[in-house]
Amino acid sequence: MRFPRVKAPGHGFYHCISRVVDGRFIFDTSPQGSLEAARFIRLMRCLEAFSGVRVLTYALMANHFHLLCELPEPEALSEAQVLERIEAGYGPVRLAAVKEQLAGYRRQADATQQRQRLLDGYRKRMYNLSIFIKELKGRFAQWYNRRQARYGVLWAERFKSVLVDGGRPLAAVAAYIELNPVRAGVCRDPKDYRYCGYAEALAKGSAVARQGIRTILAQPEGLGWKQLQKQYRSYLFERGSLGSGDKAPAFAPATVQRVVHQQQGQLPLAELLLCRLRFFTDGVILGSQSFVEFHFEKLIQKLGYKRPRAATPLSLPGSPAIWVFRNPRVRAVH
């Protein structure tokens, strides 16, 4: 039986991963750039604006992607707001078609009900992580297949998701995602990898990407971008200074020392999660003990069984406060 997807009852954070069928390389990770990656990101941002799902950060690798998503509490949207989102997500042609449909209803006796039925069809697709990812993958696959003159499925399986607690666990997963291209040897510095959220915030000055970093670090709106990016860059390099099993750290000590110079050479002790562990993608739920056990209780009816202990503490140096629902064996993940 397929393991049920774990979802928070309201607001929540999710690490989402999906791989390309047969390990096919569809995103060019070379410095020359990738039309496919650019298309994927543009589509992702459009659907984000429509759905209300927020992509805090991401990384597109050659044959898979990582998204760190925030699912906020749903908002009650007026007709004007729904139409604005339709244009943001699907463009002016779709907006014009919807407006034409709405205008046509005015001549009918049940005009109000007809208008609401049409708009509610769009409202029901908002604030839904599964629909967001499904539409992102589906629309990109249609575009890619037309471009490559191919047929059939593009994505290997349904997307995988991990429910993540806010605070330190959220920041640790964000660092794991941003450092994927560094660990894979694609670049030496995450700022140089154009297809990740960190580079979008720095190079493009994207307000959406910068707001994602603010949410990851739980910093107030009053903190300026200059200070915010210093904090995030220091954090990424601190996480990258940690090794994992037989894998070397992403950054040499001298590099870390240079990057966090604003801390006057005092690097914080490694106190969070290592960067290449399987619980980032297979842990199902990650956070404090109470967070994991709360959502485990929500799963009992779906799973049809109970086990003595819902949450398992990670046996990692410096991270006593991080727990997971499932504590798998360590393996390398790119």
Protein Blocks (a to p, Z undefined) as FASTA:
>chain_A
ZZdddddfbbcddddddddehhiafbdcbfnbpfklmmmmmmmmmmmmmnopacfbdcdd
fkbccddddddddddddfklmmmmmmmmnojklmmmmmmmmmmmmmpmklmmmmmmmmmm
mmmmgoifklmmmmmmmmmmmmmmmmnopgdjfbfbdcddddddehjllmmmmmmmmmmm
mmnopambfklmmbbfklmmmmnopaklmmmmmmmnopafklcfklmmmmmmmmmmmmmm
pcehjbccfbdfklmmmmmmmnnopacddfbdcfbbfklmmnopacdfklmmmmmmmmmm
mnopacfblbacdddehilmbccfbdcdddddZZ
